[in-house]
Amino acid sequence: MIRIEIIQWLMMSGFVVALGLSIWKFYLFLPNKPLPNDERDPQSVQKLQEIMVECNRIDPEMDEETLFQRMTEHNDFDSKYFWRFNLNRLRHLIEAYRFIDTNFRR
């Protein structure tokens, strides 16, 4: 009878240790701080919107692909910082800017 209790305690402690180790390893993979080059902070979004509006003033009738190309060629556009900027992100940026200027690119 004593032997079964010792085995039960060993199994229970092994389970608790394995569970704790699993939770700790899972915690390490969770993003707990922002990336240093995250272009979704308000200052970066404002910078992209300024570049977008400036490039749009040149030719308001251009399509989104041309606008994207002009934005990436702009002097203030940092391709290393905005390395995730793509055409889909531009579309989201246009939709977000329409809250400020409802007639933008209509």
C-alpha positions as CSV (number, residue, x, y, z in Angstrom):
1,M,0.0,0.0,0.0
2,I,2.9,2.4,0.8
3,R,4.4,1.7,-2.6
4,I,1.3,2.8,-4.5
5,E,1.2,6.1,-2.6
6,I,4.8,6.8,-3.4
7,I,4.2,6.0,-7.1
8,Q,1.1,8.3,-7.1
9,W,3.1,11.1,-5.5
10,L,6.0,10.7,-8.0
11,M,3.5,10.7,-10.9
12,M,1.7,13.7,-9.6
13,S,4.9,15.7,-9.0
14,G,6.2,14.7,-12.5
15,F,2.9,15.9,-14.0
16,V,3.1,19.2,-12.1
17,V,6.7,19.8,-13.1
18,A,5.9,18.9,-16.8
19,L,2.9,21.2,-16.8
20,G,4.9,24.1,-15.3
21,L,7.7,23.6,-17.9
22,S,5.1,23.5,-20.7
23,I,3.4,26.7,-19.5
24,W,6.8,28.4,-19.2
25,K,7.9,27.4,-22.7
26,F,4.6,28.5,-24.1
27,Y,5.0,31.9,-22.3
28,L,8.4,32.4,-24.0
29,F,6.8,32.3,-27.5
30,L,4.0,34.9,-26.7
31,P,4.7,38.4,-28.0
32,N,4.9,40.5,-24.8
33,K,6.5,43.7,-26.1
34,P,6.1,45.5,-29.4
35,L,8.6,45.0,-32.2
36,P,11.2,47.7,-32.6
37,N,10.1,48.2,-36.2
38,D,6.4,48.0,-35.8
39,E,4.9,50.5,-38.3
40,R,1.4,50.4,-36.8
41,D,2.1,52.9,-34.0
42,P,0.3,56.2,-34.4
43,Q,3.4,58.2,-35.4
44,S,4.2,55.7,-38.2
45,V,0.6,55.7,-39.4
46,Q,0.6,59.5,-39.5
47,K,3.9,59.5,-41.4
48,L,2.5,57.0,-44.0
49,Q,-0.7,59.1,-44.3
50,E,1.4,62.2,-44.9
51,I,3.4,60.5,-47.7
52,M,0.2,59.0,-49.1
53,V,-1.6,62.4,-49.3
54,E,1.5,64.1,-50.8
55,C,1.8,61.4,-53.5
56,N,-1.9,61.5,-54.1
57,R,-1.8,65.3,-54.7
58,I,0.5,64.8,-57.7
59,D,-2.1,62.7,-59.6
60,P,-5.4,62.0,-57.8
61,E,-6.6,59.8,-60.6
62,M,-3.8,57.2,-60.4
63,D,-4.7,53.6,-59.3
64,E,-3.6,52.1,-56.0
65,E,-0.7,50.2,-57.5
66,T,0.8,53.4,-58.9
67,L,0.2,55.2,-55.6
68,F,2.0,52.3,-53.8
69,Q,4.9,52.6,-56.1
70,R,5.2,56.3,-55.7
71,M,5.0,56.0,-51.9
72,T,7.8,53.5,-51.8
73,E,9.9,55.8,-54.0
74,H,9.2,58.9,-51.9
75,N,12.2,60.5,-50.1
76,D,10.7,60.3,-46.6
77,F,9.8,56.6,-47.0
78,D,12.2,54.4,-45.0
79,S,12.1,51.0,-46.6
80,K,13.9,49.3,-43.7
81,Y,11.4,50.6,-41.1
82,F,8.3,50.0,-43.3
83,W,9.5,46.7,-44.6
84,R,6.1,45.1,-44.1
85,F,4.3,47.9,-46.1
86,N,2.5,46.4,-49.1
87,L,-0.5,47.1,-51.3
88,N,-3.0,45.6,-48.8
89,R,-1.6,47.8,-46.0
90,L,-2.0,50.8,-48.3
91,R,-5.7,49.9,-48.8
92,H,-6.2,49.7,-45.0
93,L,-4.4,53.1,-44.8
94,I,-6.7,54.6,-47.4
95,E,-9.8,53.3,-45.5
96,A,-8.5,54.7,-42.2
97,Y,-7.7,58.1,-43.8
98,R,-11.3,58.3,-45.1
99,F,-12.4,58.9,-41.5
100,I,-10.5,62.2,-41.7
101,D,-11.3,63.1,-45.3
102,T,-14.4,61.3,-46.5
103,N,-13.8,62.2,-50.2
104,F,-10.3,60.9,-50.3
105,R,-9.8,58.7,-53.5
106,R,-13.5,58.3,-54.3
